[in-house]
Amino acid sequence: MRRLLSAEWLKLRRSIVWLLLPVSPLIAFAVAWKAPLEAIGGAGWMEAYIISANVHGLMFLPLLVGIFAALLCRFEHASGGWKQLLALPVRPGAVYLSKLAALAGLVALLQLLLGAALLAGGLLRGMDGGVPWAELGRALLGGWVACLPLAALQLWASFAWSSFAAPLVLGTVFTLPNMLVVNSERFAPWYPWAQPLLAMMPRSEEGFGAFNVPAESLFLVIGGSFALFLAAGWLHFRRRAV
């Protein structure tokens, strides 16, 4: 597994991934530094975070998960790369899991960059009050966990379709309705492209739509969705590899 992860890293070193990763964090930096905020003290940090998380979780995060998944499979789809890879003494399951681990690692890095950019912008602004480390940490970690079902689904699509554009179209088409879906307490928790935003937003009495769904219920659905998409993609990959 370690060698497979190292191979994924080598393939990504000169990829456009590194140009895409800073986009959403730069928006968070700009919000924390220059956006007009009503709250003061520790609440100011959370206001800046909520504004950034809405943009990040609603559009950028689900779109980037799809792009990263497509890039991770692009090399193997070119010139019969899958056959060459699976001809090596490696288990098909290990290959699939290494790609999923690489995708999860990229999403984790994206979340860390978002948090760092938010802190840098707030400090440059001279924002007073203590940084709500626990709340920010839980929200960023929750967003990462909520991306796992989507990562498994997009990786499955990226493997199944040799076209680089097809999984990107899938991600875009199902990300765009997010603004409507998150208003539905009934459907949003089950919608993989909306789950990251729901997990990243702090719960409050003023919440509406799916933001009223208890965190325990949301993460139960996320766990079940991840298990389902992981099993389906893994079994499909093994069947194609035989």
C-alpha positions as CSV (number, residue, x, y, z in Angstrom):
1,M,0.0,0.0,0.0
2,R,2.8,2.4,0.8
3,R,4.4,1.9,-2.6
4,L,1.1,2.4,-4.3
5,L,0.5,5.7,-2.4
6,S,4.0,6.8,-3.3
7,A,3.2,6.1,-7.0
8,E,0.0,8.2,-6.7
9,W,2.0,11.0,-5.2
10,L,4.6,10.9,-8.1
11,K,1.8,11.0,-10.7
12,L,0.2,14.1,-9.0
13,R,3.4,16.0,-8.6
14,R,3.1,17.8,-11.9
15,S,-0.7,17.8,-12.0
16,I,-3.1,20.8,-12.0
17,V,-4.2,19.6,-8.5
18,W,-1.7,22.1,-7.0
19,L,-3.2,25.0,-8.9
20,L,-6.8,24.0,-7.8
21,L,-6.1,23.5,-4.1
22,P,-5.6,27.1,-3.2
23,V,-8.7,28.5,-4.9
24,S,-11.2,28.0,-2.1
25,P,-8.7,28.8,0.7
26,L,-7.9,32.1,-1.0
27,I,-11.6,33.1,-0.9
28,A,-11.6,32.2,2.8
29,F,-8.5,34.4,3.3
30,A,-10.2,37.3,1.5
31,V,-13.4,37.0,3.5
32,A,-11.5,36.9,6.9
33,W,-9.3,39.8,5.9
34,K,-11.6,42.2,4.1
35,A,-15.3,41.2,4.2
36,P,-17.5,43.4,6.4
37,L,-18.4,41.4,9.5
38,E,-21.1,42.3,12.1
39,A,-19.9,40.1,14.9
40,I,-16.9,40.9,17.2
41,G,-14.5,38.8,19.2
42,G,-14.8,35.0,18.9
43,A,-18.1,35.4,17.1
44,G,-16.3,37.3,14.3
45,W,-14.2,34.3,13.6
46,M,-17.3,32.1,13.3
47,E,-19.0,34.6,11.1
48,A,-16.0,34.7,8.7
49,Y,-15.9,30.9,8.8
50,I,-19.7,30.5,8.0
51,I,-19.4,32.9,5.0
52,S,-16.4,31.0,3.7
53,A,-17.9,27.5,4.4
54,N,-21.0,28.4,2.5
55,V,-19.0,29.1,-0.7
56,H,-16.6,26.3,-0.1
57,G,-19.0,23.6,0.9
58,L,-21.8,24.5,-1.5
59,M,-19.8,24.6,-4.7
60,F,-16.0,24.3,-4.5
61,L,-15.6,21.3,-2.3
62,P,-18.0,18.9,-4.1
63,L,-16.6,20.1,-7.5
64,L,-13.0,19.6,-6.5
65,V,-13.7,16.1,-5.1
66,G,-14.9,15.1,-8.6
67,I,-12.0,16.8,-10.3
68,F,-9.4,15.1,-8.0
69,A,-11.0,11.7,-8.5
70,A,-10.9,12.1,-12.3
71,L,-7.2,13.2,-12.2
72,L,-6.3,10.2,-10.1
73,C,-7.6,7.9,-12.7
74,R,-6.6,9.8,-15.8
75,F,-3.1,8.4,-16.1
76,E,-4.4,4.8,-16.0
77,H,-7.1,5.4,-18.6
78,A,-4.4,6.6,-21.1
79,S,-2.6,4.0,-23.2
80,G,-3.9,1.0,-21.3
81,G,-2.5,2.0,-17.9
82,W,-4.9,-0.1,-16.0
83,K,-3.7,-3.3,-17.6
84,Q,0.0,-2.3,-17.0
85,L,-0.7,-1.5,-13.4
86,L,-2.7,-4.7,-12.6
87,A,-0.1,-6.8,-14.4
88,L,2.2,-5.9,-11.5
89,P,2.2,-8.1,-8.3
90,V,-0.4,-6.0,-6.6
91,R,-3.9,-6.8,-5.4
92,P,-6.7,-5.0,-7.2
93,G,-8.3,-4.1,-3.9
94,A,-5.1,-2.4,-2.7
95,V,-4.9,-0.4,-5.9
96,Y,-8.5,0.8,-5.5
97,L,-8.0,1.6,-1.8
98,S,-4.7,3.5,-2.5
99,K,-6.5,5.8,-4.9
100,L,-9.3,6.4,-2.4
101,A,-6.7,7.1,0.3
102,A,-5.0,9.6,-2.0
103,L,-8.3,11.3,-2.8
104,A,-9.1,11.5,0.9
105,G,-5.6,12.9,1.6
106,L,-6.2,15.7,-1.0
107,V,-9.5,16.6,0.6
108,A,-7.9,16.7,4.0
109,L,-5.2,19.0,2.7
110,L,-7.8,21.2,1.2
111,Q,-9.6,21.5,4.5
112,L,-6.4,22.3,6.3
113,L,-5.6,25.0,3.8
114,L,-9.0,26.4,4.3
115,G,-8.6,26.6,8.0
116,A,-5.1,28.1,7.7
117,A,-6.2,30.7,5.2
118,L,-9.1,31.7,7.5
119,L,-6.8,32.1,10.4
120,A,-4.2,34.1,8.4
121,G,-6.8,36.5,7.1
122,G,-8.3,37.0,10.5
123,L,-4.9,37.7,12.1
124,L,-3.9,40.1,9.3
125,R,-7.2,41.9,9.9
126,G,-6.4,42.1,13.6
127,M,-9.5,40.3,14.6
128,D,-9.9,40.3,18.4
129,G,-11.1,37.6,20.6
130,G,-9.9,34.0,21.0
131,V,-10.0,31.7,18.0
132,P,-12.7,29.1,18.5
133,W,-10.4,26.2,17.9
134,A,-12.7,23.4,18.9
135,E,-15.6,24.7,16.8
136,L,-13.5,25.3,13.7
137,G,-11.7,22.0,14.2
138,R,-15.0,20.0,14.4
139,A,-16.5,21.8,11.4
140,L,-13.4,21.2,9.2
141,L,-13.1,17.6,10.3
142,G,-16.8,17.1,9.8
143,G,-16.6,18.4,6.2
144,W,-13.8,16.0,5.5
145,V,-15.7,13.0,6.9
146,A,-18.8,14.1,4.9
147,C,-16.7,14.1,1.7
148,L,-15.9,10.4,2.0
149,P,-19.1,9.1,0.4
150,L,-18.8,11.5,-2.4
151,A,-15.1,10.6,-2.9
152,A,-16.0,6.9,-3.1
153,L,-18.8,7.6,-5.6
154,Q,-16.8,9.9,-7.8
155,L,-13.8,7.5,-7.7
156,W,-16.1,4.7,-8.8
157,A,-17.4,6.9,-11.7
158,S,-13.9,8.0,-12.7
159,F,-12.8,4.3,-12.9
160,A,-15.9,3.1,-14.7
161,W,-15.8,5.8,-17.4
162,S,-12.6,6.1,-19.5
163,S,-13.7,9.6,-20.5
164,F,-12.1,12.3,-18.3
165,A,-15.0,14.6,-18.9
166,A,-17.8,12.2,-17.9
167,P,-17.2,12.2,-14.1
168,L,-16.6,15.9,-14.2
169,V,-20.0,16.4,-15.9
170,L,-21.5,14.1,-13.2
171,G,-20.0,16.2,-10.4
172,T,-21.0,19.5,-12.0
173,V,-24.6,18.5,-12.8
174,F,-25.3,17.2,-9.3
175,T,-23.4,20.1,-7.5
176,L,-25.4,22.9,-9.2
177,P,-28.7,22.0,-7.5
178,N,-27.1,22.2,-4.0
179,M,-28.6,25.7,-3.4
180,L,-32.1,24.1,-3.6
181,V,-31.4,20.8,-2.1
182,V,-30.0,22.2,1.2
183,N,-33.3,23.8,1.9
184,S,-34.9,20.3,2.1
185,E,-34.7,18.7,5.5
186,R,-36.0,15.5,3.9
187,F,-33.7,15.1,0.9
188,A,-30.5,17.0,1.7
189,P,-29.0,14.6,4.3
190,W,-29.2,11.8,1.6
191,Y,-27.6,13.9,-1.2
192,P,-23.8,13.2,-1.3
193,W,-23.1,16.6,-2.9
194,A,-24.8,18.5,-0.1
195,Q,-23.5,16.4,2.8
196,P,-20.1,18.3,3.1
197,L,-21.8,21.7,3.5
198,L,-24.3,20.3,6.1
199,A,-21.5,18.8,8.1
200,M,-19.4,22.0,8.0
201,M,-22.1,24.3,9.3
202,P,-22.5,24.8,13.0
203,R,-25.9,23.8,14.4
204,S,-28.1,26.6,15.9
205,E,-31.7,27.3,16.7
206,E,-31.9,29.6,13.8
207,G,-31.1,26.9,11.3
208,F,-33.5,26.1,8.5
209,G,-34.1,23.2,6.1
210,A,-31.5,20.5,6.3
211,F,-29.5,22.6,8.8
212,N,-32.0,21.5,11.4
213,V,-31.1,17.8,11.0
214,P,-29.3,16.5,14.1
215,A,-25.6,15.9,13.5
216,E,-25.9,12.3,14.8
217,S,-28.5,11.5,12.1
218,L,-26.5,13.2,9.4
219,F,-23.3,11.3,10.2
220,L,-25.2,8.0,10.4
221,V,-26.4,8.6,6.8
222,I,-22.9,9.6,5.8
223,G,-21.4,6.4,7.3
224,G,-24.0,4.2,5.5
225,S,-23.5,6.0,2.2
226,F,-19.7,5.7,2.4
227,A,-20.0,1.9,3.1
228,L,-22.4,1.5,0.2
229,F,-20.4,3.4,-2.4
230,L,-17.1,2.0,-1.3
231,A,-18.4,-1.6,-1.5
232,A,-20.0,-1.0,-4.9
233,G,-16.9,0.6,-6.4
234,W,-14.5,-1.9,-4.9
235,L,-16.5,-4.9,-6.2
236,H,-16.8,-3.3,-9.6
237,F,-13.1,-2.7,-9.8
238,R,-12.3,-6.2,-8.7
239,R,-14.7,-7.7,-11.3
240,R,-13.1,-5.6,-14.1
241,A,-9.6,-6.4,-13.0
242,V,-10.1,-10.2,-13.2
